[in-house]
Amino acid sequence: MDSNPMSRMIWQALKPLLMGKILYTPHTPATQRIIHEVNRTFQELGVFRDLGGMWDEMRPKVWDFMENSEQMDVIRTLLKNNLTAKFFHAQLANTDWTVADVSTFLSKQPGQAPGGALTWREVFNETDQAIMSISRFMECVNLDKLEPVSSEERLVNQSMVLLEDRKFWAGIVFPDIEPNATELPAKLNYKIRMDIDNVERTNKIKDA
């Protein structure tokens, strides 16, 4: 991505979000309850990272079923039979599909699709490209984002180190939680610390 000025600029803007860390302080049993819920959101995104591997395993089975299975061959035969085709026509009466459309969509040979009609192969290939693109994209995303630090001063110092490689997203400070606190206060106050270059100026927001 660094070879192209535009992609480099986009990557520099997105890198803190994709690769950046979220620092927080203090690290106590109480704050851990909050962080656990936040972290669960990021971890659930991990399914998109695993999607490519799951699809690699399923892809040949799906293709073989659509192309070679006896079940699909039976359906193709029924769609071409005048008697059963009338039944399918009745089922499709309130849709935009016709029996001919379905027959074309399920055809075994690519050359059987007239006039560039949609076939299951095209849907399969587009699905394949979409899943692999999402999987490759998620490989660039760091889902282990939340990292504790002992104090706000340490948070600022650590954020400066991460900023050198654009790997700082934000810092969260819970000022009213005492060290080793196990319970959250009734009213939870927090501060969010971010790189000033990534924060909209308040006067700009006001003027807008």
Salt bridges, closest charged atoms under 4 A:
GLU37 OE1 - ARG40 NH2 2.63
ASP56 OD1 - ARG59 NH2 2.35
GLU67 OE1 - ARG121 NH2 2.63
ASP73 OD1 - ARG76 NH1 3.06
ASP73 OD1 - LYS108 NZ 3.57
ASP128 OD1 - ARG59 NH1 2.38
GLU147 OE1 - LYS21 NZ 3.76
GLU152 OE2 - LYS191 NZ 2.99
GLU152 OE2 - ARG193 NH1 2.56
ASP165 OD1 - LYS15 NZ 3.24
ASP165 OD2 - LYS167 NZ 3.48
GLU183 OE1 - ARG33 NH1 3.59
GLU200 OE2 - LYS204 NZ 3.27
